[in-house]
């Protein structure tokens, strides 16, 4: 896994947490 893939995964994970918290 390279840095761009890792950074993308972290962004998606954070967005998922925000979406779950907003519901």
LOLUM-262798 format. One record per residue (C-alpha): z, x, y; residue number from 0; residue in one letter. Coordinates in nm, 3 decimals, m for minus. Layout:
<pts>
Z X Y num residu
Z X Y NUM A
...
</pts>
This chain:
<pts>
Z X Y num residu
0.000 0.000 0.000 0 X
m0.097 0.148 0.334 1 X
0.073 0.095 0.671 2 X
m0.163 m0.179 0.790 3 X
m0.109 m0.382 0.475 4 X
0.269 m0.339 0.502 5 X
0.272 m0.435 0.871 6 X
0.058 m0.742 0.799 7 X
0.293 m0.847 0.519 8 X
0.597 m0.816 0.748 9 X
0.430 m1.025 1.019 10 X
0.336 m1.297 0.771 11 X
0.688 m1.296 0.625 12 X
0.844 m1.332 0.970 13 X
0.607 m1.615 1.062 14 X
0.698 m1.788 0.737 15 X
1.069 m1.761 0.818 16 X
1.014 m1.899 1.168 17 X
0.814 m2.190 1.027 18 X
1.085 m2.266 0.771 19 X
1.359 m2.249 1.035 20 X
1.167 m2.483 1.266 21 X
1.139 m2.755 1.002 22 X
</pts>
